[in-house]
Amino acid sequence: MRNRKNHSAINAVMNLTHDIQLARANNNTVSCVLLNIKEAFDHVSLAQLVKILKKLKMSRIAIK
């Protein structure tokens, strides 16, 4: 996902989560490749991200 004006890393995570949930609801296999790009997400609040993932009932293993 490219860096777009008025779109944050939180938006990207929410979009990814939605896509995963939709695929699982349709009994599709889900795969995801995540890249750790230095300084790409320096302005993401880790506490806020964890809070959102917990609210979405993501597994503790996924949140770690």
C-alpha positions, 0 to 999 in steps of 0.5 A, spaced: 500 500 500 503 506 497 503 512 502 497 516 500 495 523 503 490 522 509 491 514 509 495 512 515 498 505 517 492 504 521 488 504 515 492 499 512 491 494 518 484 495 518 483 494 510 488 488 511 483 485 517 477 486 513 480 483 507 482 477 511 475 476 515 472 477 508 476 471 505 475 467 511 467 468 511 467 465 504 472 459 506 478 462 502 485 461 504 488 467 507 496 468 506 499 474 508 507 477 507 509 482 511 515 486 510 519 490 516 521 496 512 525 501 517 522 507 519 516 506 514 511 506 520 515 510 525 508 514 527 504 508 529 502 508 536 504 501 538 499 501 544 493 504 539 495 498 534 495 493 540 488 496 542 485 495 535 487 488 534 485 486 541 478 489 539 478 485 533 479 479 537 486 477 534 490 472 537 495 473 542 500 470 538 498 474 532 499 481 536 506 479 539 
